[in-house]
Amino acid sequence: MTLTERVKRKALDLGFQAAGVGRVTSDRPESARLAEWLARNYHGEMSWMAQTAAKRKNPALLLPGIRAIVSLGMNYYTDDRPDDVPGQGRIARYARGKDYHRVLGERLDSLAAFLKAEAPDSRSLAYVDTGAVMEKAWAQRAGLGWIGKHSNLVSGQHGSWLLLGEVLTTADLSPDEPGADLCGTCTLCIKTCPTEAITEPYVVDARRCLSYLTIEQKGEIPAEFQPALGNYIFGCDDCLDVCPYNHQATPTPEPAFRATPWTLNPDLDALGRQSLEEFQAAFQGSPVRRATHEGLRRNAAIARKNAG
């Protein structure tokens, strides 16, 4: 097998369901879209998006001599079904299990180490969400799928349920064919968004998005958006759930993504009574801790109000 084939085989052995390679060139049309998105201030309080814009546009600033980016996808779809009864909150599917940064991170590091052993003269860096990398754009370039009108990656095999990571490398790997946009005339995700955050196809104003409002928004959530939260207390899956390509999705084999009692049907009153110590214990190793104790109590209070 070629080096590229060995890297992909290793990725599958490590538990990834998708792996592809994108060649790093000077042709990066996604850079212009990022600049326009930032100019509109659609990133809201996520100041790091603007601060790292140059690196996002040019991966060579992260890894001099970079030739390729290996994009990896891990299926996180589970068949857990929230009860959605009054008094219970809802948490986005990706955050119902263990923190994906850890689940993917260790395996990405292993893949980077494998690449180093196979190509000793190469250098590599592994990232999962935390790096200044336009991971969805590179995943499309690597053939893992395409960026849908909800601005998330869509896979023909896994629907909207892939968590992404990448290994930047100076190794000379063979690129894959980029993913073709198969959204067609479908606008279900746009119509479904409860706050009209998808201002136009492929463009999301984060300041209106429930995921942003329940996780990144500091202080009070604007009153105009509070009813739209419904019983969401961390993130939102509405635009992902309606994607027609999800009918091909199958439950993940990764046990780390299974829900816990605190993340599948959390009791809103219990969340409101939690002390900081109880919050930290209940959500140990969970992405939900990003919302902070104060933020989750704020979200739970809004959800209780919405439930009447």
ABEGO torsion letter per residue (X at the ends): XBAAAAAAAAAAAAGBABBBBBBBBABBAAAAAAAAAAAAGAAEABAAAAAAAAAAABAAAABBGBABBBBBBBBABBABBBAGBBGBBBBBAAAABBBAAAAAAAAAAAAAAAAAAABAABBBBBBBGABBBBAAAAAAAAGAEBBBAAGBBBBAAAEABBBBBBBBBABBBBBBBBBBBAAEABAAAAAABAAGABABBGBBBAAABAAAAAAABBEBBBAAAAAAAEABABEBAAAAAABAAAAABBBBABAAABBBAAAABBBAAAAAABBAAAAAAAABGBAAAAAEAAAAAAAAAAAAAAAX
